[in-house]
Amino acid sequence: MTGPGLRRKLRFVGWVLLACLVAAAAWIVARRGGHWLAQVSAHSWRLSWQSLAVSAALLLYSLWLIPEGWVRICRALGSRERRGLLRAVWFASQLGRYVPGKIWLFAGRAGFLRSRGMGMARASAAPVAELLFTAAAAGVSSLAGLLIWGGGMADHLLYMLLAASGLAVVLPFLHPLQRLLIRLRGGPAESEAPLNLPASQSFLLLGLYSGLWIMRALALLLWLRGFGIEGVGFGACLAGVPLSWLAGYAAFFVPGGIGVREAALVGILSAGGDTGPLLVAVAGQRLLLSLGELALGLLSFGAFGRGPEEAEETPE
């Protein structure tokens, strides 16, 4: 089955899985909610507005910087579109991750590049490459945080972390690997790989995304301190933030990974401590991030009024 029929079936499966997750979450809340509320009531909520303000600024600034990786990937694929327009496409399509299946996020970015004359292979490679570099940096950052922290985590999360870290070894050699596959499939020797990204650019992208994960971890640490939660260190935040993002992406049927990411993050950070206050704090930061994504996504639609003739003549 292909086309609309397959899409309808996948959408139906996604909604069923989402309903099962909501039911499971409701059961957990009904079972443990009273205990969590008691922990929330007993917690000493000593608010530090300075820490909360700096945390919010770091979180939103990291969100503002994320599309720079997408811009560099598009340049490597041959796009000559304005940098501001490429950033606007990223922010606008980012809203598609709140649709079950997350396919609209990829379709929006690839569809834009296709509409500007890019071939199907390269246009489709752009969002996939962005996801791979983000995941690889998440794995490396989370592994570093785990070593700093010295704590533990569930086996399935550890396997996910190791798999993502392995991407960081492969990605710098993505371009020669693509060319090798083209030759093995009998393509012409001069055939260009879909993603023409040299190793130096690959390492730069891994460094960029790793730096953003570090920024997110620091933002979480300050956010928790702002709510008077002292038992969590930077290593635990650095281990938990990227890994919870990976867990949310793995649950592809959950819009934005909402609930999955928070549950994974709190599960890593709690380590036998009080879960209730952590849930409140983590949910509050997620709300702030979602509002930032919504605001930037809606504001970015204004950049689509200019035509392709205003594209840049040379890549950055």
N, C-alpha and C positions, 0 to 999 in steps of 0.2 A: 504494500500500500504506500502511495506517495502523495505529495501535494496536500490539499486541504483535508483529506480524510486522515492522513497521518498526523497532521497538526491538531486536529480535533481530538484524536485518540490520546496524543501526548498531553494535551491540555486537560483532558478528563482524568488521566492518571495523576497528573500534577495536583489537581484539586482534591482527588481522593487521598493522596499522600499527605497533603496539607491538612485535610480534615482529621486524619489519624494523628498527626503531630499535635494539632490543637486539642484533640481529645486527651492525648497523653499528658500534655501540659496542664490541662484542667484537672486531671486526676492527681498529678503531683502537687498542684497548688492546694487542692482540697485536702490532701493528706498532710502536707507540711506547712500550709499557709499560716495556721495558728502559731506554730513554733517560730516561724520567721517573723511574724508580727510582734511576738513577745521579744525577740531579739532587737527588732527595730525600736520598740518602746524603751528597752533597757539601755540602748546605746546612748552615749553622751555625745550629742550632736554639737560639737564645738566648731562652728563654721569659721573658716578663714577666707574672707572675701578676696584677699590678695592672691592666695593660692588658686582659688577658683577662677579668678580673672586671667591669670597667667596661663592656667591650664586650657581655658576656653580659647585664648588667643593662639596657643600652640596647636591645638586641635584644628581650628579653622584655617590657620596658615598652612598646615600640612595638607589639608583638603585643597587649598588654592594651588599648591605646588604639584600635586599629583599629575595633572595633565602634561607636565613637561616631558615625561617619559613617552607618552602617546605622541607628542609632537615630534620627538626625535625618531621614533619608529616610523611615522608617516614620511618623514624626510628620507629615511633609509629606503623606503619603498618607492621613492620618486615623486612624492606629492610636492607641489609648489604653492599650495594654498596658504593664505595668510595665517600666521601663527595664532592670531586672535580668533580666527574662524575655527581653526582646529581645536583650540581650547573650548570654544563655545559648543562644538559638536560633542566633545567629551562630557561636559557638564550636562548638556541636554539629554544625551543618551544615557547618562548615569541614572536618570530617573527610571529607565526601563528595568533596572534590577529589582524594583519593587513589584514587578509583575511576575507571577509564578513561572518558573522555568528559566528566567534570566536571559532568554533568547533575544529579547528586544534590545538589550544593551549591545550585544554583538551585532545584531541586524542593523541597528541604527548607525553604528560607526562604519561597518563594512558598506552599508548602503550609501552612505554619504560619499565615500571614496569612489564607489562605482559610479555614482551620479556625476562625478567630476572627471570621468574618463579613465579611471584606473581599471586594470584587468581584474577578473574575478579572483584569480589566485592570490594576487598581491593584496587586494582589498580585504579578502577573507583572512589573510595572514596577519593583518595589523592588530585586530583585537585579540587574536589568539596569542600573538607574540607578547602583547602587553600583559595578558594574564599570566603567561609563563614567567616573565621577568619579575612580576609582582610576587608570584608564588615562590619563586626561587629565593628572592630576597627575604620573604617571610620565613622560609625554612632556615636560612642562615642566621637571621636575626633571632629567631626563637631558640635555635640551638645554642647561640652565644648566651642568651638570657638564661637558659637552663643550666649551662655550665657555671655562670656567675651565681645563680640562685642556689644550686645544689639540691633542689627539691625533686619531686617526682610527679609523674602524670600517668594517666591510663595508657595501656599498651597501644590501643588503636590511634590515640593522638600522637604517641611517639613514632609510630610507623608513618603517619602522615607527615610529621616533621622531617623524618629522614628522607622520605621520597621527595619532598619539596627541596631539601638541601641538595639532593643529587642533581636537581635541575641546574644549580649554579655551576656545576662542573661541566655540564653539556652545553649550556647556552653560549658561552664565548666561542664555541666551535660550530655554531649553528649554520653559518654560511657555507663553510667547506663541506659540512655534512650534507647540506641540500644539494650542492653541486655534485657530490659523489653519488647521491641517490639518482640524480638526473642522468649521469653517465651509466649507472647500472641498469636503468630502465631503457637505455638505448637512445637517450636524447642527444642532441648535438653538443659537442665539446664546448662551444662558445655560448651555450644556453645559460641565461642568468637564473640564479636561484630566486624564488619569490621574495625572500627577505635578505637584502644585500646589506648586512650589518657586520662590520669588521669586529675583531675581538676587542679592540680598544673601546669601541662604542658599547659593546656588550658589558664590559667591566664597568664602564661609566654608568650604564643603566642600573646594574646591580648595586652600585654604590649609591645612586640616587634613591632607589626604592628602600635600600637598607637604612639610609639616613632618615627617610620618612617614617619607617617603622620605629626607629629609635625615638624620633620626635613624638610619635603617638604614645609610646610607652612612658615617656617622661610626662606627657600631658595627663595620662591616667594616674601616674604616681601623685602628681600635684592635685589632681581632682580628688583622690582618696584622702590625701592630707587635708584638703579643704573641708572635708566632711568629718574630720576627726578620726579617720581610720588609719591607725599607725602600724598595724602588724604586717604590712605588705611592703616588700622592698623593690628596688628598681629591677633586679634580676628577674623576679617573679612577673613583674609587669611586662618586661621585654620578652619573656618566654610565653606569656599568655596572650598578649594583644595580637601578634601575627598569627599564632596558632588558632585562635578563635576565629579569625578572618578566614583561614583555610577551612575550618569546620563549617562555617556558614556557607562558603562556596560549594563545598561538597554536598550540602543539602540543597541541591539546585532547585527543588520545587518550592522552597520557602522564600517568599518575597523579601529580598534584602538580607536574607539570613537572620531575620528578626527572631529573637528568642533562642535560636541555636547558638549564635555567637555569644550572647550574654550568658547562657547556661554553661558553655564551654569555658568562658573566661572566669566566671565565678567559681566553677568547679576547680580550676587550676589555682586561683588565688586564695580560696577559703582554707584549704589544707588543714581541716579540722577546726578552724575558727568559726566565728559567727557568719552565717550566710546571709541573713536578712539585711543588715546594713550594706553589705557589698552589692546585693541585688538592687537596692535603691540607688546607690551611687552609680553603678554601671549602667542601669537603665536611664538615669538622668543624662549621662554623657552621650549615650546612644541617641537620645532625643535631640540633644544639641547638634550632633553630627547630622542627623536626618534633616533637621530644619536648615542647616547650612547647605546641604545638598539640594534641597528643594528650592531655596532662595537663589542659589547660583544657577541651577538648572532653568528656572523660569526667566531669570535675567538674561541668560545666554540666547534665548530665542530671538532677541532683538538683533543678533549678529548675522542672522540668515538673510537679511534684506539685500545684502550686497551680492553682486553677481560674480561668477567665476573669472570674469575678465580682470578682477582686481587681485588675482593670485600673484604671489611673489615670483620674480623672475629667476631667482637663484635660491637654493636651499640654505638654511642656516648652517 
